[in-house]
Amino acid sequence: MIEYLAETGSTNTDLADRLVSGTHVPEGAWLVADRQVSGRGRHGREWFDGAGNFMGSTVVHLASSDPPAPTLALLAGLALYEVCANLVPDPAALSLKWPNDLLIGRAKLAGILLERQGQSVIVGIGVNLAAAPPIEGRETISLAKLGPAPDRNRFAELLQHQFAIELERWRSFGLDPALKRWQIAAHTIGTALTVRDDGARAIGGTFDGLAEDGSLLLRLADGTIRAIHAGDVMLG
């Protein structure tokens, strides 16, 4: 159920092309690349293709009874958190940042990209196992900085297994348990955040948890709470 490619443009694009062509992509199947020449993150940003890192994608076929599709980013974050907590010397240093990052301290370790294709969502994940890319204005880190880099194929197997567990929980028990677990794994309530919306406006505040739909709750300086449904979130 894990297909490995030596090189491709983007595993997300590959799965999207298969879905558009009518090829059946079963849930639980993953496409993992040694190298991506056109990998991308949110808002079309280029994604580092370093050898030894994890770059892979899977598909979730949505049912009418499923929780909101955007919350698959939170689900993927939980899967990443559970896997990586067993691979770092200090699991307490790990934290999730809304909506799609896994951090060690203040440095980005992994990112998630959701892309909708009809009634399916492609979940793309990149994890810095062996090397960390430079990102302007951001700290980054790899697991290799903390000890021996995990074997990429073994990491893929662990993530495939944990994602399947989280997906079953998401469908069986609804969103509320996932939101509670996500908030426990996130940076603490009161953490200073800056949110930039699509118009690049900066909104400062502090983390106040998640709303019932999975949106970010930002407490502003005047004490009011604003629900953030989309945007780039930075610590500080």
Backbone bond lengths (Angstrom), bond angles and torsions (degrees), N, CA, C in turn:
res aa  C-N    CA-C-N  psi(-1)  N-CA   C-N-CA  omega(-1)  CA-C   N-CA-C  phi
1 M - - - 1.464 - - 1.524 112.27 -
2 I 1.345 117.87 0.43 1.466 121.53 173.30 1.514 107.72 -116.32
3 E 1.317 115.83 118.89 1.461 121.80 178.24 1.517 108.53 -102.92
4 Y 1.335 116.19 124.55 1.459 121.28 -177.80 1.527 110.18 -103.22
5 L 1.330 115.54 135.04 1.456 122.51 178.20 1.524 109.11 -119.25
6 A 1.314 116.96 139.00 1.458 120.20 176.93 1.522 110.71 -68.17
7 E 1.321 116.91 -40.70 1.466 121.06 -179.11 1.518 109.45 -156.75
8 T 1.319 115.74 141.91 1.452 121.07 174.73 1.513 109.02 -154.19
9 G 1.328 116.08 171.15 1.456 118.51 175.76 1.508 110.35 -70.37
10 S 1.335 116.12 -58.11 1.460 122.45 -179.46 1.524 107.99 -157.32
11 T 1.315 117.31 131.35 1.464 119.63 178.88 1.531 110.61 -66.11
12 N 1.326 117.88 -32.77 1.459 119.77 175.80 1.527 110.87 -62.85
13 T 1.337 115.85 -46.22 1.462 119.99 179.79 1.524 111.15 -63.93
14 D 1.322 116.97 -39.44 1.465 120.27 179.14 1.524 110.91 -59.77
15 L 1.335 116.81 -45.60 1.463 119.20 -179.77 1.522 110.91 -68.94
16 A 1.329 117.61 -37.21 1.466 120.16 176.76 1.517 110.59 -60.97
17 D 1.326 117.40 -42.80 1.462 121.36 179.22 1.528 111.07 -62.25
18 R 1.323 116.81 -39.52 1.462 119.71 178.99 1.529 110.79 -65.33
19 L 1.325 116.55 -41.38 1.466 119.78 179.32 1.520 111.11 -65.30
20 V 1.325 116.93 -43.28 1.469 121.02 179.84 1.521 110.68 -62.30
21 S 1.327 116.61 -37.05 1.469 120.41 -178.11 1.525 112.71 -76.40
22 G 1.334 116.94 -6.81 1.460 120.62 -179.21 1.511 114.22 91.91
23 T 1.339 117.28 3.04 1.459 120.51 177.32 1.528 109.62 -69.47
24 H 1.315 116.71 132.42 1.456 119.83 179.17 1.525 109.86 -77.25
25 V 1.327 115.36 123.83 1.466 121.37 175.07 1.527 106.78 -113.06
26 P 1.323 118.81 107.76 1.468 120.21 -175.83 1.519 111.72 -72.66
27 E 1.321 115.87 148.64 1.452 119.33 171.44 1.523 108.87 -62.70
28 G 1.306 115.58 143.86 1.456 120.84 -177.13 1.509 113.12 96.20
29 A 1.335 116.63 -15.57 1.463 120.48 176.69 1.529 109.51 -85.34
30 W 1.312 116.60 141.39 1.460 122.24 179.26 1.528 109.49 -126.62
31 L 1.307 115.02 147.87 1.456 122.67 172.42 1.525 106.41 -115.69
32 V 1.338 116.99 121.65 1.453 122.39 -174.22 1.528 108.60 -126.87
33 A 1.321 116.21 132.87 1.464 121.04 -176.20 1.523 111.43 -113.73
34 D 1.343 115.42 142.44 1.463 120.29 170.00 1.522 109.71 -69.33
35 R 1.332 115.17 -35.62 1.467 119.77 -177.38 1.518 108.72 -147.73
36 Q 1.333 116.04 137.00 1.461 122.24 174.35 1.524 108.01 -116.99
37 V 1.319 116.90 122.90 1.466 119.48 -179.02 1.521 112.08 -90.22
38 S 1.340 116.84 -13.67 1.474 120.34 178.36 1.522 110.66 -133.06
39 G 1.337 116.25 32.20 1.455 119.63 178.95 1.518 111.09 -62.32
40 R 1.334 116.58 150.78 1.457 119.67 -177.26 1.517 110.15 -147.88
41 G 1.308 113.11 156.71 1.449 120.58 175.01 1.514 109.97 -109.05
42 R 1.348 116.32 -158.65 1.456 120.06 -179.93 1.519 110.31 -64.51
43 H 1.341 115.63 148.90 1.461 123.59 179.16 1.526 112.15 59.52
44 G 1.352 116.46 26.91 1.453 120.51 174.58 1.514 114.96 77.36
45 R 1.331 118.50 10.64 1.452 119.89 179.89 1.523 110.10 -66.79
46 E 1.338 115.13 146.52 1.466 120.28 178.29 1.519 109.27 -67.61
47 W 1.345 116.16 141.19 1.465 120.80 177.98 1.516 109.37 -113.07
48 F 1.313 116.78 129.30 1.461 124.41 -178.74 1.525 110.83 -55.81
49 D 1.329 115.90 140.49 1.469 120.06 -174.79 1.521 112.24 -113.98
50 G 1.336 117.35 31.20 1.461 120.90 -172.27 1.512 114.35 -56.83
51 A 1.334 116.55 135.63 1.457 121.75 178.42 1.518 109.96 -62.01
52 G 1.325 116.77 138.60 1.445 122.11 -179.72 1.506 114.23 92.62
53 N 1.324 116.47 -12.50 1.463 120.31 175.85 1.528 110.36 -84.42
54 F 1.325 116.15 165.18 1.461 120.68 176.38 1.514 109.27 -94.76
55 M 1.337 115.77 125.96 1.459 122.86 175.32 1.515 107.04 -136.84
56 G 1.318 117.33 106.56 1.453 119.42 -174.99 1.509 113.15 -152.72
57 S 1.322 115.43 165.24 1.462 122.31 -177.57 1.519 110.20 -143.45
58 T 1.331 114.43 152.16 1.452 122.10 174.84 1.521 108.21 -140.04
59 V 1.331 116.58 175.05 1.458 121.71 -175.91 1.521 109.70 -126.40
60 V 1.326 115.50 138.64 1.459 122.14 171.03 1.523 107.74 -117.49
61 H 1.321 116.51 123.62 1.466 121.59 177.93 1.523 108.27 -92.64
62 L 1.308 116.28 116.44 1.455 121.46 -170.80 1.519 112.29 -75.45
63 A 1.320 114.94 139.96 1.460 122.65 172.84 1.525 108.22 -112.34
64 S 1.321 116.37 157.71 1.466 120.28 -176.71 1.524 112.04 -63.05
65 S 1.312 117.52 -25.17 1.460 121.54 -178.56 1.525 113.62 -88.11
66 D 1.337 117.65 -3.15 1.459 120.88 -177.59 1.528 111.22 -70.70
67 P 1.325 117.90 152.13 1.464 121.03 169.64 1.533 110.28 -60.38
68 P 1.343 118.41 170.07 1.466 120.72 -178.27 1.532 112.27 -54.50
69 A 1.326 115.87 135.54 1.464 121.32 -175.82 1.526 113.87 -56.57
70 P 1.362 119.95 -39.27 1.469 118.31 -179.41 1.524 114.12 -59.68
71 T 1.337 116.94 -21.99 1.462 118.72 -179.13 1.522 112.26 -74.12
72 L 1.325 117.88 -4.34 1.463 119.96 171.92 1.527 111.04 -61.75
73 A 1.339 118.07 -24.78 1.466 120.25 175.40 1.522 110.60 -65.44
74 L 1.340 116.60 -38.17 1.462 120.28 177.64 1.522 110.28 -68.68
75 L 1.325 116.72 -40.74 1.465 122.29 177.49 1.529 110.18 -60.22
76 A 1.335 116.64 -46.93 1.466 120.32 179.47 1.524 110.46 -63.02
77 G 1.336 116.18 -37.07 1.453 119.75 177.41 1.518 111.98 -62.17
78 L 1.327 116.79 -41.19 1.462 120.25 177.41 1.526 111.41 -63.03
79 A 1.335 116.55 -41.72 1.465 119.61 178.41 1.527 110.61 -61.31
80 L 1.328 116.78 -44.59 1.459 121.02 178.20 1.524 111.33 -61.62
81 Y 1.320 115.07 -45.00 1.458 120.21 -178.59 1.533 110.84 -59.66
82 E 1.325 116.93 -46.54 1.469 120.68 -178.03 1.525 111.16 -63.48
83 V 1.338 117.21 -40.24 1.466 119.90 179.92 1.524 110.92 -68.80
84 C 1.329 116.24 -47.67 1.468 120.22 -174.15 1.526 112.41 -72.13
85 A 1.329 117.20 -25.25 1.466 119.63 178.74 1.520 111.58 -61.70
86 N 1.329 117.15 -24.28 1.466 121.45 178.47 1.524 112.58 -90.87
87 L 1.340 116.93 1.83 1.457 120.39 -174.33 1.526 113.22 -119.71
88 V 1.328 117.07 -0.29 1.462 120.53 -178.20 1.529 109.51 -116.52
89 P 1.339 117.04 150.76 1.462 119.39 -179.63 1.524 113.28 -64.16
90 D 1.340 116.70 -32.59 1.458 121.19 -176.40 1.527 109.68 -129.34
91 P 1.319 118.22 90.11 1.465 120.44 -178.93 1.525 113.12 -57.94
92 A 1.329 118.29 -25.28 1.461 121.00 -179.94 1.528 111.61 -65.33
93 A 1.341 117.46 -18.84 1.460 120.50 179.00 1.526 112.15 -77.73
94 L 1.334 117.08 -15.70 1.462 121.23 179.39 1.524 110.59 -77.82
95 S 1.327 116.77 142.66 1.462 120.00 172.30 1.524 109.77 -154.17
96 L 1.317 115.35 151.29 1.456 121.88 175.33 1.519 109.42 -93.04
97 K 1.330 116.14 142.12 1.461 122.46 175.73 1.517 108.71 -124.10
98 W 1.310 115.36 128.61 1.456 121.78 -177.19 1.528 110.78 -63.54
99 P 1.354 118.50 139.77 1.465 124.84 -3.58 1.519 114.10 -99.13
100 N 1.359 117.64 -6.23 1.466 116.14 -163.09 1.522 115.66 -148.01
101 D 1.323 118.66 22.89 1.458 120.06 -177.23 1.522 111.52 -121.54
102 L 1.325 115.23 147.97 1.454 122.74 168.51 1.520 107.10 -114.70
103 L 1.341 116.12 127.94 1.457 121.81 -175.33 1.516 110.91 -115.05
104 I 1.335 115.34 154.20 1.458 123.09 162.48 1.519 105.16 -117.02
105 G 1.317 116.70 113.86 1.454 119.16 -169.89 1.517 109.16 63.70
106 R 1.313 117.01 -121.75 1.470 122.03 177.07 1.531 111.78 -104.27
107 A 1.330 117.48 3.43 1.465 121.66 -173.59 1.531 111.24 -99.53
108 K 1.325 115.09 139.52 1.461 120.99 -178.79 1.526 110.75 -76.53
109 L 1.319 115.20 126.36 1.464 122.04 176.06 1.516 111.58 -102.55
110 A 1.328 117.37 -36.23 1.471 120.47 -173.61 1.521 109.60 -151.09
111 G 1.330 114.73 155.10 1.456 121.55 178.08 1.518 111.04 -138.30
112 I 1.329 114.21 159.09 1.464 122.28 -175.79 1.516 108.72 -128.62
113 L 1.322 117.27 139.73 1.460 122.66 176.44 1.522 109.36 -131.22
114 L 1.339 116.23 119.22 1.461 121.81 174.52 1.515 109.90 -98.39
115 E 1.329 116.20 137.10 1.464 121.27 175.21 1.528 108.84 -137.13
116 R 1.324 115.74 128.24 1.465 121.24 -176.91 1.523 110.05 -85.96
117 Q 1.313 115.98 136.97 1.460 122.36 174.36 1.518 107.36 -137.41
118 G 1.336 116.79 94.92 1.449 120.68 -177.17 1.516 110.62 63.77
119 Q 1.328 116.82 -126.48 1.457 121.99 179.21 1.528 111.92 -94.79
120 S 1.314 115.72 22.45 1.466 121.23 177.91 1.523 109.49 -125.63
121 V 1.312 115.54 154.26 1.458 122.00 174.07 1.520 108.26 -122.39
122 I 1.315 115.79 127.60 1.461 121.72 174.79 1.525 107.56 -91.03
123 V 1.310 115.76 126.03 1.465 122.10 -179.02 1.525 107.79 -107.98
124 G 1.315 116.53 110.08 1.457 121.53 178.46 1.522 110.27 -103.17
125 I 1.316 116.56 137.53 1.465 121.71 -176.95 1.523 109.30 -134.24
126 G 1.321 115.19 134.50 1.460 121.33 173.37 1.515 109.61 -124.84
127 V 1.320 116.91 132.06 1.464 121.82 -177.58 1.523 108.89 -131.06
128 N 1.329 116.16 131.26 1.455 121.45 178.97 1.535 109.20 -81.74
129 L 1.308 115.22 89.31 1.466 119.53 177.75 1.521 111.01 -83.07
130 A 1.334 116.88 -50.46 1.461 121.86 -172.99 1.518 113.49 -103.97
131 A 1.333 117.64 -28.47 1.466 120.82 -175.47 1.520 109.58 -151.36
132 A 1.329 115.38 150.50 1.460 120.91 -179.27 1.520 109.47 -112.27
133 P 1.334 117.85 130.61 1.451 120.24 -179.66 1.527 110.66 -78.37
134 P 1.328 117.33 149.51 1.461 118.76 170.56 1.523 109.91 -74.57
135 I 1.318 117.13 131.53 1.456 122.65 176.10 1.526 107.22 -126.11
136 E 1.317 116.99 123.33 1.457 120.86 -176.86 1.529 110.74 -56.87
137 G 1.310 115.72 126.94 1.449 121.10 177.36 1.507 115.04 78.05
138 R 1.335 117.94 6.34 1.466 121.26 -176.94 1.519 110.43 -131.70
139 E 1.312 116.67 144.52 1.456 121.23 168.28 1.524 108.60 -84.39
140 T 1.336 116.28 142.65 1.466 120.98 176.29 1.523 109.04 -132.65
141 I 1.327 115.32 159.39 1.456 120.36 -178.58 1.524 109.02 -152.18
142 S 1.318 116.24 154.83 1.468 121.81 174.07 1.519 109.42 -118.92
143 L 1.323 116.31 157.86 1.451 120.05 175.81 1.531 111.36 -64.09
144 A 1.332 116.84 -25.22 1.464 120.39 179.00 1.524 111.92 -65.40
145 K 1.322 118.17 -20.61 1.458 121.41 177.07 1.534 111.77 -73.26
146 L 1.324 115.93 -16.07 1.459 120.56 -175.82 1.516 112.68 -108.16
147 G 1.320 116.85 -7.20 1.463 121.61 -177.65 1.514 108.71 164.54
148 P 1.324 118.59 -169.52 1.468 120.51 178.41 1.531 110.75 -59.05
149 A 1.326 116.41 136.60 1.462 120.40 178.56 1.528 109.82 -64.57
150 P 1.335 118.01 132.42 1.470 119.81 177.80 1.527 111.19 -62.21
151 D 1.315 116.13 149.00 1.454 120.74 173.60 1.524 109.60 -62.68
152 R 1.309 117.24 127.82 1.449 121.07 -174.88 1.528 112.47 -60.50
153 N 1.310 117.66 -44.73 1.463 120.34 -177.96 1.531 111.52 -66.20
154 R 1.323 116.54 -39.51 1.463 119.33 177.25 1.526 110.22 -65.79
155 F 1.326 116.78 -39.77 1.464 120.12 176.60 1.525 110.21 -60.35
156 A 1.324 117.12 -41.94 1.462 121.13 179.40 1.531 110.47 -59.83
157 E 1.317 117.06 -41.96 1.474 120.58 179.53 1.526 111.41 -65.03
158 L 1.330 116.65 -41.85 1.463 120.35 179.24 1.520 111.08 -64.70
159 L 1.324 116.89 -41.98 1.455 120.62 -178.62 1.529 110.95 -69.42
160 Q 1.322 116.84 -41.34 1.465 119.87 176.58 1.521 110.62 -56.68
161 H 1.319 116.35 -45.77 1.465 121.15 -179.06 1.528 111.40 -64.20
162 Q 1.330 117.26 -47.11 1.459 120.18 -176.43 1.522 111.78 -70.03
163 F 1.330 117.49 -36.20 1.467 120.16 177.83 1.527 110.05 -62.64
164 A 1.330 117.31 -40.47 1.463 120.41 178.50 1.525 110.93 -62.69
165 I 1.326 116.89 -38.98 1.465 120.54 177.23 1.520 110.56 -63.47
166 E 1.330 116.80 -46.43 1.461 120.72 -178.07 1.531 111.36 -66.10
167 L 1.322 116.92 -36.24 1.458 120.55 179.01 1.522 110.59 -65.42
168 E 1.316 117.11 -41.23 1.466 120.90 178.19 1.530 110.33 -64.88
169 R 1.312 117.79 -41.85 1.463 120.63 177.27 1.528 111.25 -62.81
170 W 1.312 116.71 -42.71 1.473 123.51 -179.84 1.527 110.49 -58.02
171 R 1.323 115.26 -41.21 1.466 120.16 -178.71 1.532 112.18 -80.45
172 S 1.312 117.35 -35.89 1.464 120.20 -173.42 1.525 112.45 -81.56
173 F 1.335 116.84 -36.26 1.459 120.25 -171.14 1.527 113.33 -114.39
174 G 1.332 116.92 -2.01 1.455 119.64 179.06 1.520 112.08 82.53
175 L 1.322 114.95 -174.23 1.454 121.01 -171.24 1.527 113.30 -81.33
176 D 1.318 117.59 -30.88 1.466 120.06 -170.80 1.528 113.92 -56.29
177 P 1.343 120.20 -47.90 1.470 118.47 178.97 1.534 112.61 -61.61
178 A 1.323 116.82 -36.91 1.468 120.31 179.01 1.523 110.45 -65.05
179 L 1.341 116.99 -41.16 1.465 120.10 179.09 1.523 110.94 -63.14
180 K 1.315 117.44 -40.56 1.468 120.60 179.64 1.523 110.39 -65.29
181 R 1.319 117.23 -44.61 1.468 119.93 179.00 1.519 111.03 -65.96
182 W 1.329 116.90 -39.20 1.464 120.28 179.82 1.521 110.54 -61.90
183 Q 1.325 117.14 -43.37 1.464 120.04 -178.51 1.526 111.74 -67.08
184 I 1.323 117.74 -32.36 1.463 120.33 175.30 1.524 110.47 -65.20
185 A 1.340 116.45 -36.39 1.465 121.47 -178.33 1.524 113.30 -84.10
186 A 1.322 117.32 -9.05 1.462 121.26 -177.01 1.524 111.31 -84.31
187 H 1.340 116.13 172.22 1.459 120.54 170.62 1.530 108.60 -60.95
188 T 1.300 116.61 160.93 1.456 120.82 -169.06 1.530 112.96 -71.97
189 I 1.337 115.23 154.69 1.456 120.94 171.54 1.530 108.20 -56.68
190 G 1.323 115.63 136.82 1.459 120.70 -178.24 1.515 114.00 95.50
191 T 1.344 117.87 -6.68 1.467 120.44 176.71 1.524 110.04 -61.73
192 A 1.318 116.80 132.65 1.465 121.14 179.68 1.524 110.37 -69.93
193 L 1.333 116.30 132.22 1.462 122.29 -179.37 1.524 109.99 -132.43
194 T 1.312 114.86 151.84 1.461 121.94 169.18 1.513 107.50 -123.65
195 V 1.325 116.76 127.21 1.462 122.44 -179.03 1.514 108.58 -112.29
196 R 1.330 115.65 130.50 1.470 120.89 173.67 1.520 107.79 -112.50
197 D 1.343 115.09 123.65 1.454 119.39 179.28 1.517 110.04 -85.27
198 D 1.337 116.90 -176.14 1.465 120.33 -176.96 1.517 112.11 -63.08
199 G 1.324 117.66 -21.92 1.460 121.20 176.70 1.511 112.82 -87.88
200 A 1.353 116.48 7.55 1.464 124.18 177.77 1.522 112.44 67.93
201 R 1.333 118.04 15.37 1.454 119.84 174.88 1.524 109.08 -74.82
202 A 1.319 116.79 137.58 1.454 121.77 -179.75 1.523 109.99 -97.05
203 I 1.337 116.14 129.62 1.454 122.47 178.05 1.520 107.38 -122.13
204 G 1.328 117.00 120.23 1.450 121.17 -179.79 1.521 111.34 -97.42
205 G 1.299 115.96 148.75 1.459 120.70 177.68 1.508 110.39 179.59
206 T 1.320 116.54 -161.05 1.456 121.25 178.24 1.522 109.72 -129.10
207 F 1.321 114.99 151.34 1.458 122.06 -179.62 1.521 109.96 -65.85
208 D 1.351 116.36 128.71 1.460 120.88 179.91 1.524 111.20 -126.47
209 G 1.341 116.39 24.86 1.458 120.56 177.40 1.518 112.35 94.62
210 L 1.325 115.08 -161.17 1.456 122.30 -178.06 1.516 110.06 -119.97
211 A 1.333 115.83 147.42 1.456 121.67 173.52 1.520 109.72 -78.45
212 E 1.334 116.33 172.26 1.463 120.68 -176.99 1.519 112.75 -62.54
213 D 1.341 117.51 -24.01 1.461 120.78 179.81 1.523 112.67 -93.65
214 G 1.334 117.33 3.66 1.457 120.94 178.74 1.511 114.35 93.09
215 S 1.334 118.84 -1.39 1.454 120.68 177.75 1.522 110.17 -72.61
216 L 1.326 115.98 158.75 1.459 122.49 -178.84 1.523 110.12 -80.86
217 L 1.330 116.60 135.29 1.460 120.99 174.45 1.526 108.45 -100.70
218 L 1.325 115.57 119.76 1.464 122.72 -177.51 1.526 108.55 -113.21
219 R 1.325 116.20 119.41 1.468 120.59 177.14 1.533 108.49 -87.23
220 L 1.326 115.94 120.31 1.455 121.60 -178.23 1.525 110.46 -83.55
221 A 1.331 115.69 170.56 1.463 120.60 -175.94 1.518 112.59 -60.23
222 D 1.351 117.25 -29.67 1.465 120.05 -179.34 1.529 112.59 -85.26
223 G 1.325 117.01 4.48 1.450 121.24 177.55 1.510 115.28 92.51
224 T 1.320 117.72 -9.38 1.459 119.86 178.30 1.523 110.32 -75.04
225 I 1.330 115.57 154.76 1.465 122.34 -179.35 1.518 109.13 -108.05
226 R 1.321 116.48 128.21 1.464 121.14 176.98 1.523 109.28 -114.57
227 A 1.327 117.11 131.27 1.466 121.82 174.89 1.516 108.94 -83.94
228 I 1.321 116.01 125.94 1.469 122.64 179.11 1.517 108.43 -105.31
229 H 1.341 115.86 118.14 1.461 119.94 -177.28 1.530 112.09 -98.89
230 A 1.333 117.59 -18.85 1.457 121.35 179.50 1.522 108.26 -159.61
231 G 1.310 116.20 152.23 1.452 120.08 178.19 1.512 111.14 142.91
232 D 1.334 115.82 165.99 1.456 122.68 174.59 1.522 109.02 -89.18
233 V 1.314 115.97 131.04 1.465 121.48 -177.40 1.526 108.64 -115.24
234 M 1.324 115.03 128.51 1.464 121.27 178.35 1.521 108.70 -121.27
235 L 1.324 116.17 145.55 1.456 120.31 173.21 1.518 109.86 -70.64
236 G 1.318 116.71 137.17 1.464 121.11 177.25 1.501 112.68 90.89
